Amino acid sequence: MATQKPDRFDQVDWDEITQSRRFSLSINTKLLLVITAPLVALAVYGWQFTGEREATFEELGNDLGLSGLFETLGLDFNPGLLEYLFLFTIALFGTHVVLPLYQNPRMTMMYWREFRKNRPAVLSLLWIGFIFVGGLLGPLFITEPSQDILARYQPPVGLSVNVENVPQCVGEVSGGRCYGTWEYPFGTTSGGKGILAGLVHGMTISMQIAFITTTIVAAFGITFGTVSAFSGGWVDEIMMRFTDIVLSFPTFIMFLLILYIYGAGLGMFILVFSLFAWGGMARYVRSKALSINEEEFVKATKISGASRFRLVRRHVIPNTASSIVTQLTLSIPGFLLFEAQLAFLGIGDRTLPSWGQMISSGRNALDFAPWITVIPGIVLFITILAFNFVGDAILDAINPEADAEAE
């Protein structure tokens, strides 16, 4: 049986190949859609079949006859838009950041060998992993801290405070001092809320800020920067001037204006600062796209007849993805720190169990209850430092020539 000879390079119909593959989905994207479908179904169920005062999971458990199992697992809450977005961004991170590392083991090992040379970055990665797991699973086991006026200013285990400064000592009293108890291992705030429980739920807030904000920034920045780079001419000029306006816009004043009109909230914070923080990412992606556009393999792809869409999807975005991940990692500390600054100034949702709100709640009691501010402050400081260490280490691992070029 005669075998058909492959077509010569100059006889290949590249337009047909490009057209047939233009809208093909990768296995990663298909997996993301599979994971997203139940989230969308749950959101629709909560919107259509659950009352305003009824918890989505509680009603779902009753309808499925699994209320006992749901109650055992702690699934009795009512997720909102932020929770759905948080879970979606986690799925996006898993399918398009973590899974590709598994799919390319050789490259992953090369990156890991370079990354682990930075010992502080390895420890920082472990800390970020702890914060991520704690923020994701911690609220299922530790209830959100509730106010208890009689338990105000309880000291952490190993410390003590004058009994005159506490309404009622939960721990042992000796020599006119109130000592900490394991009921509140990190002490309590001025409102009697347990600091340990606040830290755990603050992990969730921090991870929501990190994942949701960076996802929105990446979506706007990558799209805007790539379109600008490949459009050129007056389109590129207009888009870059608009980016300059976004970068120079006083985000803080905009947040205050929206706060005055619509009220405070974590969702509003994420929306405002993500919509005004993508300018730097857009400029970075544009510069990388223009640089890659001059590479020989891109020129060869153009000569072969590939469409611009395929060129961007198959070559530009994959070759800028590692640098984009680095930039996003380095931008997360800024979002966390800004939320803490706003909370310390008393701007924002004071009912939100964030680290910034905990730091703010203890500023009037620094003389006799410094742990209220110090403990969440240390956790926030270590987390911000960890993201910076990891971001620098990722940059060194992906582009080891960066330091040499900088020197």
Contacts in CASP RR format, 6 or more apart in sequence:
PFRMAT RR
TARGET T0000
AUTHOR 0000-0000-0000
METHOD contacts of the structure
MODEL  1
MATQKPDRFDQVDWDEITQSRRFSLSINTKLLLVITAPLVALAVYGWQFT
GEREATFEELGNDLGLSGLFETLGLDFNPGLLEYLFLFTIALFGTHVVLP
LYQNPRMTMMYWREFRKNRPAVLSLLWIGFIFVGGLLGPLFITEPSQDIL
ARYQPPVGLSVNVENVPQCVGEVSGGRCYGTWEYPFGTTSGGKGILAGLV
HGMTISMQIAFITTTIVAAFGITFGTVSAFSGGWVDEIMMRFTDIVLSFP
TFIMFLLILYIYGAGLGMFILVFSLFAWGGMARYVRSKALSINEEEFVKA
TKISGASRFRLVRRHVIPNTASSIVTQLTLSIPGFLLFEAQLAFLGIGDR
TLPSWGQMISSGRNALDFAPWITVIPGIVLFITILAFNFVGDAILDAINP
EADAEAE
14 304 0 8 1.000
14 305 0 8 1.000
14 306 0 8 1.000
15 305 0 8 1.000
18 305 0 8 1.000
18 306 0 8 1.000
18 307 0 8 1.000
18 310 0 8 1.000
21 310 0 8 1.000
22 307 0 8 1.000
22 309 0 8 1.000
22 310 0 8 1.000
25 33 0 8 1.000
28 95 0 8 1.000
28 96 0 8 1.000
28 99 0 8 1.000
28 100 0 8 1.000
29 95 0 8 1.000
31 95 0 8 1.000
31 99 0 8 1.000
32 91 0 8 1.000
32 92 0 8 1.000
32 95 0 8 1.000
32 96 0 8 1.000
35 91 0 8 1.000
35 95 0 8 1.000
36 88 0 8 1.000
36 91 0 8 1.000
39 84 0 8 1.000
39 87 0 8 1.000
39 88 0 8 1.000
39 91 0 8 1.000
42 56 0 8 1.000
42 60 0 8 1.000
42 79 0 8 1.000
42 84 0 8 1.000
43 79 0 8 1.000
43 84 0 8 1.000
45 56 0 8 1.000
45 60 0 8 1.000
46 56 0 8 1.000
46 59 0 8 1.000
49 59 0 8 1.000
49 63 0 8 1.000
50 56 0 8 1.000
50 59 0 8 1.000
50 78 0 8 1.000
51 59 0 8 1.000
54 78 0 8 1.000
55 76 0 8 1.000
55 77 0 8 1.000
55 78 0 8 1.000
56 77 0 8 1.000
56 78 0 8 1.000
56 79 0 8 1.000
57 70 0 8 1.000
57 75 0 8 1.000
57 76 0 8 1.000
57 77 0 8 1.000
57 78 0 8 1.000
57 79 0 8 1.000
58 67 0 8 1.000
58 70 0 8 1.000
58 76 0 8 1.000
58 78 0 8 1.000
60 70 0 8 1.000
61 67 0 8 1.000
61 68 0 8 1.000
61 69 0 8 1.000
61 70 0 8 1.000
61 75 0 8 1.000
70 76 0 8 1.000
73 140 0 8 1.000
74 140 0 8 1.000
81 267 0 8 1.000
82 208 0 8 1.000
82 212 0 8 1.000
82 266 0 8 1.000
82 267 0 8 1.000
82 270 0 8 1.000
85 208 0 8 1.000
85 212 0 8 1.000
85 215 0 8 1.000
86 207 0 8 1.000
86 208 0 8 1.000
86 211 0 8 1.000
86 212 0 8 1.000
89 211 0 8 1.000
89 212 0 8 1.000
89 215 0 8 1.000
90 136 0 8 1.000
90 211 0 8 1.000
92 215 0 8 1.000
93 211 0 8 1.000
97 325 0 8 1.000
101 108 0 8 1.000
101 111 0 8 1.000
102 108 0 8 1.000
111 397 0 8 1.000
111 398 0 8 1.000
112 397 0 8 1.000
114 396 0 8 1.000
114 397 0 8 1.000
114 400 0 8 1.000
115 121 0 8 1.000
115 122 0 8 1.000
115 393 0 8 1.000
115 394 0 8 1.000
115 396 0 8 1.000
115 397 0 8 1.000
116 122 0 8 1.000
117 396 0 8 1.000
118 389 0 8 1.000
118 392 0 8 1.000
118 393 0 8 1.000
118 396 0 8 1.000
120 389 0 8 1.000
121 389 0 8 1.000
121 390 0 8 1.000
121 391 0 8 1.000
121 392 0 8 1.000
121 393 0 8 1.000
122 393 0 8 1.000
123 386 0 8 1.000
123 389 0 8 1.000
124 385 0 8 1.000
124 386 0 8 1.000
124 387 0 8 1.000
124 389 0 8 1.000
124 390 0 8 1.000
124 393 0 8 1.000
125 386 0 8 1.000
125 390 0 8 1.000
127 382 0 8 1.000
127 383 0 8 1.000
127 386 0 8 1.000
128 383 0 8 1.000
128 386 0 8 1.000
128 387 0 8 1.000
128 390 0 8 1.000
131 203 0 8 1.000
131 206 0 8 1.000
131 207 0 8 1.000
131 383 0 8 1.000
132 203 0 8 1.000
132 207 0 8 1.000
134 200 0 8 1.000
134 203 0 8 1.000
134 204 0 8 1.000
135 200 0 8 1.000
135 201 0 8 1.000
135 202 0 8 1.000
135 203 0 8 1.000
135 204 0 8 1.000
135 206 0 8 1.000
135 207 0 8 1.000
136 204 0 8 1.000
136 207 0 8 1.000
138 200 0 8 1.000
138 203 0 8 1.000
138 204 0 8 1.000
139 200 0 8 1.000
139 201 0 8 1.000
139 204 0 8 1.000
142 196 0 8 1.000
142 197 0 8 1.000
142 200 0 8 1.000
142 201 0 8 1.000
143 197 0 8 1.000
144 197 0 8 1.000
144 198 0 8 1.000
144 201 0 8 1.000
144 353 0 8 1.000
145 189 0 8 1.000
145 192 0 8 1.000
145 193 0 8 1.000
145 194 0 8 1.000
145 195 0 8 1.000
145 197 0 8 1.000
145 198 0 8 1.000
145 201 0 8 1.000
145 353 0 8 1.000
146 193 0 8 1.000
147 191 0 8 1.000
147 192 0 8 1.000
147 193 0 8 1.000
148 188 0 8 1.000
148 191 0 8 1.000
148 192 0 8 1.000
148 193 0 8 1.000
149 167 0 8 1.000
149 191 0 8 1.000
149 192 0 8 1.000
150 167 0 8 1.000
150 168 0 8 1.000
151 167 0 8 1.000
151 168 0 8 1.000
151 170 0 8 1.000
151 184 0 8 1.000
151 188 0 8 1.000
151 192 0 8 1.000
151 194 0 8 1.000
152 166 0 8 1.000
152 167 0 8 1.000
152 188 0 8 1.000
152 189 0 8 1.000
152 190 0 8 1.000
152 191 0 8 1.000
152 192 0 8 1.000
153 161 0 8 1.000
153 165 0 8 1.000
153 166 0 8 1.000
153 188 0 8 1.000
153 190 0 8 1.000
153 192 0 8 1.000
153 365 0 8 1.000
153 368 0 8 1.000
153 369 0 8 1.000
153 372 0 8 1.000
154 161 0 8 1.000
154 166 0 8 1.000
154 169 0 8 1.000
154 170 0 8 1.000
154 171 0 8 1.000
154 178 0 8 1.000
154 180 0 8 1.000
154 181 0 8 1.000
154 184 0 8 1.000
154 187 0 8 1.000
154 188 0 8 1.000
154 192 0 8 1.000
154 194 0 8 1.000
155 161 0 8 1.000
155 178 0 8 1.000
155 179 0 8 1.000
155 180 0 8 1.000
155 187 0 8 1.000
155 369 0 8 1.000
155 371 0 8 1.000
156 180 0 8 1.000
156 184 0 8 1.000
156 185 0 8 1.000
156 186 0 8 1.000
156 187 0 8 1.000
156 195 0 8 1.000
156 371 0 8 1.000
156 375 0 8 1.000
157 180 0 8 1.000
157 181 0 8 1.000
157 182 0 8 1.000
157 185 0 8 1.000
157 186 0 8 1.000
157 187 0 8 1.000
158 179 0 8 1.000
158 180 0 8 1.000
159 179 0 8 1.000
159 180 0 8 1.000
159 371 0 8 1.000
160 177 0 8 1.000
160 178 0 8 1.000
160 179 0 8 1.000
160 180 0 8 1.000
161 177 0 8 1.000
161 178 0 8 1.000
161 368 0 8 1.000
161 369 0 8 1.000
162 176 0 8 1.000
162 177 0 8 1.000
162 178 0 8 1.000
162 368 0 8 1.000
163 169 0 8 1.000
163 173 0 8 1.000
163 176 0 8 1.000
163 177 0 8 1.000
163 178 0 8 1.000
165 178 0 8 1.000
165 368 0 8 1.000
165 369 0 8 1.000
166 178 0 8 1.000
169 178 0 8 1.000
169 179 0 8 1.000
170 180 0 8 1.000
170 181 0 8 1.000
170 183 0 8 1.000
170 184 0 8 1.000
171 178 0 8 1.000
171 179 0 8 1.000
171 180 0 8 1.000
171 181 0 8 1.000
171 183 0 8 1.000
172 178 0 8 1.000
172 179 0 8 1.000
172 180 0 8 1.000
172 181 0 8 1.000
173 179 0 8 1.000
180 187 0 8 1.000
184 194 0 8 1.000
184 195 0 8 1.000
184 196 0 8 1.000
185 196 0 8 1.000
186 194 0 8 1.000
186 195 0 8 1.000
186 196 0 8 1.000
186 199 0 8 1.000
186 371 0 8 1.000
186 375 0 8 1.000
187 194 0 8 1.000
187 195 0 8 1.000
187 196 0 8 1.000
187 371 0 8 1.000
188 194 0 8 1.000
188 195 0 8 1.000
189 195 0 8 1.000
189 358 0 8 1.000
189 361 0 8 1.000
189 362 0 8 1.000
189 372 0 8 1.000
190 361 0 8 1.000
190 362 0 8 1.000
190 364 0 8 1.000
190 365 0 8 1.000
190 369 0 8 1.000
190 372 0 8 1.000
191 361 0 8 1.000
193 353 0 8 1.000
195 358 0 8 1.000
195 371 0 8 1.000
195 372 0 8 1.000
195 375 0 8 1.000
195 376 0 8 1.000
197 353 0 8 1.000
198 353 0 8 1.000
198 358 0 8 1.000
198 376 0 8 1.000
199 355 0 8 1.000
199 358 0 8 1.000
199 375 0 8 1.000
199 376 0 8 1.000
199 379 0 8 1.000
201 353 0 8 1.000
202 353 0 8 1.000
202 354 0 8 1.000
202 355 0 8 1.000
202 358 0 8 1.000
205 266 0 8 1.000
205 339 0 8 1.000
205 352 0 8 1.000
205 353 0 8 1.000
205 354 0 8 1.000
205 355 0 8 1.000
206 336 0 8 1.000
206 354 0 8 1.000
206 355 0 8 1.000
206 383 0 8 1.000
208 266 0 8 1.000
208 270 0 8 1.000
209 266 0 8 1.000
209 269 0 8 1.000
209 270 0 8 1.000
209 332 0 8 1.000
209 335 0 8 1.000
209 336 0 8 1.000
209 339 0 8 1.000
210 332 0 8 1.000
210 335 0 8 1.000
210 336 0 8 1.000
210 387 0 8 1.000
212 270 0 8 1.000
212 274 0 8 1.000
213 270 0 8 1.000
213 273 0 8 1.000
213 274 0 8 1.000
213 277 0 8 1.000
213 332 0 8 1.000
213 335 0 8 1.000
214 328 0 8 1.000
214 331 0 8 1.000
214 332 0 8 1.000
214 335 0 8 1.000
216 270 0 8 1.000
216 274 0 8 1.000
216 275 0 8 1.000
216 278 0 8 1.000
217 274 0 8 1.000
217 277 0 8 1.000
217 278 0 8 1.000
217 281 0 8 1.000
217 328 0 8 1.000
217 331 0 8 1.000
218 278 0 8 1.000
218 281 0 8 1.000
218 324 0 8 1.000
218 328 0 8 1.000
220 274 0 8 1.000
220 275 0 8 1.000
220 278 0 8 1.000
220 279 0 8 1.000
220 281 0 8 1.000
220 282 0 8 1.000
221 278 0 8 1.000
221 279 0 8 1.000
221 280 0 8 1.000
221 281 0 8 1.000
221 282 0 8 1.000
221 285 0 8 1.000
222 281 0 8 1.000
222 282 0 8 1.000
222 285 0 8 1.000
222 317 0 8 1.000
222 324 0 8 1.000
224 239 0 8 1.000
224 243 0 8 1.000
224 278 0 8 1.000
224 279 0 8 1.000
224 282 0 8 1.000
224 285 0 8 1.000
225 239 0 8 1.000
225 282 0 8 1.000
225 283 0 8 1.000
225 285 0 8 1.000
225 286 0 8 1.000
225 289 0 8 1.000
226 285 0 8 1.000
226 286 0 8 1.000
226 289 0 8 1.000
226 312 0 8 1.000
226 316 0 8 1.000
226 317 0 8 1.000
227 235 0 8 1.000
227 239 0 8 1.000
228 235 0 8 1.000
228 236 0 8 1.000
228 239 0 8 1.000
228 240 0 8 1.000
228 243 0 8 1.000
228 282 0 8 1.000
228 286 0 8 1.000
229 236 0 8 1.000
229 285 0 8 1.000
229 286 0 8 1.000
229 289 0 8 1.000
229 290 0 8 1.000
229 293 0 8 1.000
230 289 0 8 1.000
230 293 0 8 1.000
230 308 0 8 1.000
230 312 0 8 1.000
230 316 0 8 1.000
231 239 0 8 1.000
240 283 0 8 1.000
240 286 0 8 1.000
243 279 0 8 1.000
243 280 0 8 1.000
243 282 0 8 1.000
243 283 0 8 1.000
246 276 0 8 1.000
246 278 0 8 1.000
246 279 0 8 1.000
247 279 0 8 1.000
247 280 0 8 1.000
247 283 0 8 1.000
249 276 0 8 1.000
251 272 0 8 1.000
251 273 0 8 1.000
251 276 0 8 1.000
251 277 0 8 1.000
254 272 0 8 1.000
254 276 0 8 1.000
255 268 0 8 1.000
255 269 0 8 1.000
255 272 0 8 1.000
255 273 0 8 1.000
255 342 0 8 1.000
255 347 0 8 1.000
256 347 0 8 1.000
258 268 0 8 1.000
258 272 0 8 1.000
259 268 0 8 1.000
259 347 0 8 1.000
259 348 0 8 1.000
262 268 0 8 1.000
264 347 0 8 1.000
264 348 0 8 1.000
264 349 0 8 1.000
264 350 0 8 1.000
265 348 0 8 1.000
265 349 0 8 1.000
265 352 0 8 1.000
266 349 0 8 1.000
266 352 0 8 1.000
266 354 0 8 1.000
269 339 0 8 1.000
269 342 0 8 1.000
269 348 0 8 1.000
273 335 0 8 1.000
273 338 0 8 1.000
277 331 0 8 1.000
277 335 0 8 1.000
281 324 0 8 1.000
281 327 0 8 1.000
281 328 0 8 1.000
281 331 0 8 1.000
284 323 0 8 1.000
284 324 0 8 1.000
284 327 0 8 1.000
285 320 0 8 1.000
285 324 0 8 1.000
288 319 0 8 1.000
288 320 0 8 1.000
288 323 0 8 1.000
289 312 0 8 1.000
289 316 0 8 1.000
289 320 0 8 1.000
292 298 0 8 1.000
292 315 0 8 1.000
292 316 0 8 1.000
292 319 0 8 1.000
292 320 0 8 1.000
293 316 0 8 1.000
297 315 0 8 1.000
298 311 0 8 1.000
298 315 0 8 1.000
298 316 0 8 1.000
301 310 0 8 1.000
301 311 0 8 1.000
301 314 0 8 1.000
301 315 0 8 1.000
302 311 0 8 1.000
306 314 0 8 1.000
322 394 0 8 1.000
322 398 0 8 1.000
322 399 0 8 1.000
323 398 0 8 1.000
323 399 0 8 1.000
325 394 0 8 1.000
326 391 0 8 1.000
326 394 0 8 1.000
326 395 0 8 1.000
326 398 0 8 1.000
329 387 0 8 1.000
329 390 0 8 1.000
329 391 0 8 1.000
329 394 0 8 1.000
330 387 0 8 1.000
330 388 0 8 1.000
330 391 0 8 1.000
330 392 0 8 1.000
330 395 0 8 1.000
332 387 0 8 1.000
333 383 0 8 1.000
333 384 0 8 1.000
333 387 0 8 1.000
333 388 0 8 1.000
334 384 0 8 1.000
336 380 0 8 1.000
336 383 0 8 1.000
336 384 0 8 1.000
336 387 0 8 1.000
337 380 0 8 1.000
337 384 0 8 1.000
339 354 0 8 1.000
339 356 0 8 1.000
340 354 0 8 1.000
340 355 0 8 1.000
340 356 0 8 1.000
340 359 0 8 1.000
340 380 0 8 1.000
342 348 0 8 1.000
343 352 0 8 1.000
343 354 0 8 1.000
343 356 0 8 1.000
343 357 0 8 1.000
343 359 0 8 1.000
343 360 0 8 1.000
344 356 0 8 1.000
344 359 0 8 1.000
344 360 0 8 1.000
344 363 0 8 1.000
345 360 0 8 1.000
346 360 0 8 1.000
349 357 0 8 1.000
350 357 0 8 1.000
355 376 0 8 1.000
355 377 0 8 1.000
355 379 0 8 1.000
355 380 0 8 1.000
356 376 0 8 1.000
356 377 0 8 1.000
356 380 0 8 1.000
358 372 0 8 1.000
358 373 0 8 1.000
358 376 0 8 1.000
359 373 0 8 1.000
359 376 0 8 1.000
359 377 0 8 1.000
359 380 0 8 1.000
361 372 0 8 1.000
362 369 0 8 1.000
362 372 0 8 1.000
362 373 0 8 1.000
363 373 0 8 1.000
365 372 0 8 1.000
366 373 0 8 1.000
395 402 0 8 1.000
396 402 0 8 1.000
396 403 0 8 1.000
END
